[in-house]
Amino acid sequence: MAGNFVWYELMTSDPRAAQDFYQHVVGWSAKDAGLANLPYWLFSAEATPVAGLMALPAEASAARPGWLGYVGVDDVDAEVERVKRMGGKVHHAAQDIPGVGRFAVLADPQGAAFALFKAFEAGPSPAPMKPGHVGWHELHAADAAQAFEFYSHLFGWQKNEALDMGPAGTYQLFGQSGMSMGGMFTKPPHESFAYWLFYFTVASIHEAVTRVKEKGGKVINGPMQVPGGAFIINGLDPQGAVFALVAPPPKS
């Protein structure tokens, strides 16, 4: 469906080590995608591909490792032009992936990176809150109100509930057709850049914390329970990419 996140991709300084980390922590399997002239691995939850993994390109060797989210659109080229008119930037011009689809990598006016994607053939629908899938999407914006205006015009996202976080400001839920897919807020001063954060679903947050530490990752926030009963953590993988985990409330 247009306007939904449809793919996730990690660009990192050490793909083999990152592969080992996320397989252990999230429970993904991994395999070579078999792309010509581009080493690329696919992470899957059971038999469903969820995310991709590749080395940071040579021209971006100074960039920090990080996760990138792809949003489905009906026309990549048209949406790239819209992003430019709205003050965003193009990091990678629209290009075909043979046999897969067309994509472009951009940044919103505040610098948070995201990608657009149009598949040549429709794939399976995402399964939020199922282990191994992405359960939440969170934008740490320089100005959340302005960021929402940008994304709502681009993707048709709508405001849902707004949560009062006290001194930390407002956490604005967003989504489509009344269903929330994520939240956005104005980032705290200690975060030096705007970015998207993706929450990978696990069965137990406390067991996942143990796995993160076993593989050399760091927990930088949590575990904590959030409205609705789920438990979350924010973390850093061993290469320095920010990630998050979410687990449903324990069964009584």
C-alpha positions as CSV (number, residue, x, y, z in Angstrom):
1,M,0.0,0.0,0.0
2,A,1.3,3.4,-0.9
3,G,2.5,5.4,2.1
4,N,3.5,2.4,4.2
5,F,7.1,1.3,5.0
6,V,7.8,-1.7,2.9
7,W,11.6,-2.4,3.4
8,Y,14.5,-1.7,5.7
9,E,18.2,-1.6,5.0
10,L,21.3,-1.5,7.1
11,M,24.4,0.1,5.6
12,T,27.4,-0.7,7.9
13,S,31.1,-0.8,8.2
14,D,31.3,-4.6,8.8
15,P,28.5,-6.5,7.1
16,R,29.6,-9.9,8.4
17,A,29.7,-8.8,12.0
18,A,26.4,-7.0,11.7
19,Q,24.8,-10.1,10.1
20,D,25.9,-12.2,13.1
21,F,24.6,-9.6,15.6
22,Y,21.1,-9.2,14.2
23,Q,20.6,-12.9,13.5
24,H,21.4,-13.6,17.2
25,V,19.4,-10.6,18.6
26,V,16.3,-10.5,16.4
27,G,16.3,-14.2,15.2
28,W,16.6,-13.4,11.5
29,S,18.1,-15.8,9.0
30,A,20.4,-14.3,6.3
31,K,21.3,-15.2,2.8
32,D,23.2,-13.6,-0.1
33,A,20.7,-11.8,-2.4
34,G,22.7,-12.8,-5.5
35,L,22.8,-9.3,-7.0
36,A,25.4,-8.7,-9.7
37,N,28.3,-6.4,-8.7
38,L,26.8,-5.7,-5.3
39,P,27.3,-7.8,-2.2
40,Y,23.9,-7.7,-0.5
41,W,22.3,-9.9,2.1
42,L,18.6,-10.5,2.9
43,F,17.4,-10.8,6.5
44,S,14.2,-13.0,6.8
45,A,11.7,-13.7,9.5
46,E,10.8,-17.3,8.9
47,A,10.4,-17.3,5.1
48,T,9.5,-13.7,4.7
49,P,12.3,-11.2,3.7
50,V,12.2,-8.2,6.0
51,A,15.4,-6.2,5.5
52,G,18.6,-5.9,3.6
53,L,22.3,-5.5,4.6
54,M,25.2,-4.0,2.7
55,A,28.5,-2.3,3.2
56,L,28.7,1.4,3.3
57,P,29.7,2.5,-0.2
58,A,33.3,3.7,-0.7
59,E,32.1,7.2,-1.5
60,A,30.3,7.2,1.9
61,S,33.1,5.7,4.0
62,A,33.0,8.7,6.3
63,A,29.2,8.2,7.0
64,R,28.0,6.5,10.1
65,P,26.4,3.1,9.9
66,G,22.6,3.3,10.1
67,W,19.2,1.9,9.1
68,L,17.2,3.2,6.2
69,G,13.4,2.8,5.7
70,Y,11.8,2.5,2.3
71,V,8.2,3.8,1.8
72,G,6.1,2.4,-0.9
73,V,4.8,4.9,-3.6
74,D,3.0,4.6,-6.9
75,D,5.6,6.7,-8.9
76,V,9.1,7.1,-7.5
77,D,10.2,9.8,-10.0
78,A,7.2,12.0,-9.4
79,E,7.6,11.7,-5.7
80,V,11.3,12.6,-5.9
81,E,10.3,15.9,-7.7
82,R,7.8,16.6,-4.9
83,V,10.4,16.1,-2.3
84,K,12.7,18.5,-4.0
85,R,9.9,21.1,-4.3
86,M,9.2,20.7,-0.6
87,G,12.8,21.4,0.5
88,G,14.1,17.8,0.7
89,K,17.4,16.5,-0.8
90,V,18.2,13.7,-3.1
91,H,21.0,11.4,-1.9
92,H,20.6,8.8,-4.7
93,A,18.6,9.5,-7.8
94,A,15.8,7.2,-8.9
95,Q,17.2,3.9,-10.3
96,D,15.9,0.5,-11.2
97,I,16.9,-2.7,-9.4
98,P,16.6,-5.3,-12.2
99,G,13.7,-7.6,-11.5
100,V,12.9,-6.0,-8.2
101,G,11.7,-2.4,-8.4
102,R,12.6,1.3,-8.6
103,F,14.0,3.3,-5.7
104,A,15.5,6.6,-4.6
105,V,17.2,7.7,-1.4
106,L,16.4,11.2,0.0
107,A,16.4,13.3,3.1
108,D,13.5,15.4,4.5
109,P,14.1,19.2,5.0
110,Q,15.5,18.5,8.5
111,G,18.0,15.9,7.2
112,A,16.4,12.6,8.2
113,A,17.1,10.0,5.5
114,F,14.4,7.8,4.0
115,A,13.9,6.0,0.7
116,L,11.1,5.6,-1.9
117,F,10.3,2.3,-3.5
118,K,8.0,0.9,-6.2
119,A,8.0,-2.8,-6.7
120,F,7.6,-4.3,-10.1
121,E,5.4,-7.0,-8.5
122,A,3.5,-6.8,-5.3
123,G,5.0,-8.6,-2.4
124,P,3.7,-9.8,1.0
125,S,2.2,-7.2,3.4
126,P,4.3,-6.3,6.5
127,A,3.3,-8.1,9.7
128,P,3.8,-5.6,12.6
129,M,4.3,-7.0,16.1
130,K,5.1,-10.4,14.8
131,P,8.6,-11.5,15.9
132,G,11.2,-10.6,13.3
133,H,9.1,-7.9,11.7
134,V,9.1,-4.1,12.3
135,G,6.6,-3.1,14.9
136,W,7.0,0.7,15.0
137,H,8.6,3.6,13.1
138,E,9.8,6.6,15.0
139,L,11.1,10.0,13.7
140,H,13.5,12.0,15.9
141,A,12.9,15.3,14.2
142,A,14.5,18.7,14.6
143,D,11.0,20.1,14.6
144,A,8.2,17.5,14.9
145,A,5.4,19.9,13.8
146,Q,7.2,20.8,10.6
147,A,8.2,17.2,10.0
148,F,4.6,16.1,10.2
149,E,3.6,18.7,7.6
150,F,6.2,17.4,5.2
151,Y,5.3,13.7,5.5
152,S,1.6,14.2,5.6
153,H,1.7,16.1,2.3
154,L,4.1,13.5,0.8
155,F,2.4,10.3,2.0
156,G,-1.0,11.3,3.2
157,W,-0.2,10.3,6.8
158,Q,-2.7,11.4,9.4
159,K,-2.4,12.4,13.0
160,N,-3.7,10.0,15.6
161,E,-3.2,10.2,19.4
162,A,-0.8,12.8,20.8
163,L,1.0,11.7,24.0
164,D,2.2,14.3,26.5
165,M,5.8,13.4,27.5
166,G,6.1,16.3,30.0
167,P,9.4,18.2,29.6
168,A,10.2,16.1,26.5
169,G,7.3,17.5,24.6
170,T,4.6,15.8,22.6
171,Y,4.8,12.4,21.0
172,Q,2.6,12.5,17.9
173,L,1.3,9.1,16.6
174,F,0.7,9.0,12.8
175,G,-0.7,6.5,10.4
176,Q,-3.3,5.7,7.8
177,S,-7.0,4.8,7.9
178,G,-7.0,5.2,11.7
179,M,-4.2,2.7,12.3
180,S,-0.9,4.0,13.8
181,M,2.3,2.9,12.2
182,G,4.6,5.1,14.3
183,G,5.3,8.3,16.2
184,M,7.4,11.4,15.9
185,F,8.7,14.0,18.3
186,T,11.2,16.8,18.6
187,K,14.5,15.2,19.4
188,P,16.4,16.1,22.6
189,P,19.3,18.5,22.4
190,H,21.9,15.8,22.9
191,E,20.9,14.1,19.6
192,S,22.9,16.0,17.0
193,F,20.9,15.0,13.9
194,A,17.4,14.0,12.8
195,Y,16.8,10.3,12.0
196,W,14.3,7.5,11.7
197,L,14.4,4.7,14.3
198,F,12.9,1.3,13.6
199,Y,11.7,-1.1,16.2
200,F,12.2,-4.8,15.5
201,T,9.8,-7.1,17.2
202,V,11.0,-9.8,19.6
203,A,9.1,-12.2,21.8
204,S,10.7,-11.1,25.1
205,I,12.5,-7.8,25.7
206,H,14.5,-9.0,28.7
207,E,15.8,-12.0,26.8
208,A,16.6,-9.8,23.9
209,V,18.6,-7.4,26.1
210,T,20.8,-10.4,27.2
211,R,21.4,-11.2,23.5
212,V,22.3,-7.6,22.7
213,K,25.0,-7.6,25.4
214,E,26.3,-11.1,24.5
215,K,27.1,-9.8,21.0
216,G,28.7,-6.5,22.0
217,G,25.8,-4.2,21.5
218,K,24.7,-1.5,24.0
219,V,21.4,-0.6,25.5
220,I,21.1,3.2,25.6
221,N,17.5,3.4,26.8
222,G,15.2,0.9,28.6
223,P,13.9,-1.6,29.0
224,M,10.7,0.4,29.6
225,Q,7.0,-0.1,29.2
226,V,5.1,2.2,26.9
227,P,1.4,3.1,26.6
228,G,-0.4,0.0,25.4
229,G,1.7,-2.3,27.4
230,A,4.6,-3.1,25.1
231,F,8.2,-3.1,26.3
232,I,11.0,-1.4,24.3
233,I,14.7,-0.7,24.3
234,N,16.9,1.6,22.2
235,G,20.3,0.4,21.4
236,L,23.5,0.6,19.4
237,D,24.9,-2.3,17.5
238,P,28.6,-3.1,17.6
239,Q,29.3,-0.9,14.5
240,G,27.4,2.1,16.0
241,A,24.1,1.9,14.1
242,V,21.0,2.9,16.2
243,F,18.3,0.3,16.4
244,A,15.3,-0.4,18.7
245,L,13.4,-3.5,19.9
246,V,9.8,-3.9,20.9
247,A,8.1,-6.8,22.6
248,P,4.4,-7.3,23.3
249,P,3.1,-7.3,26.8
250,P,3.8,-10.6,28.6
251,K,0.8,-13.0,28.6
252,S,-0.8,-13.2,32.0
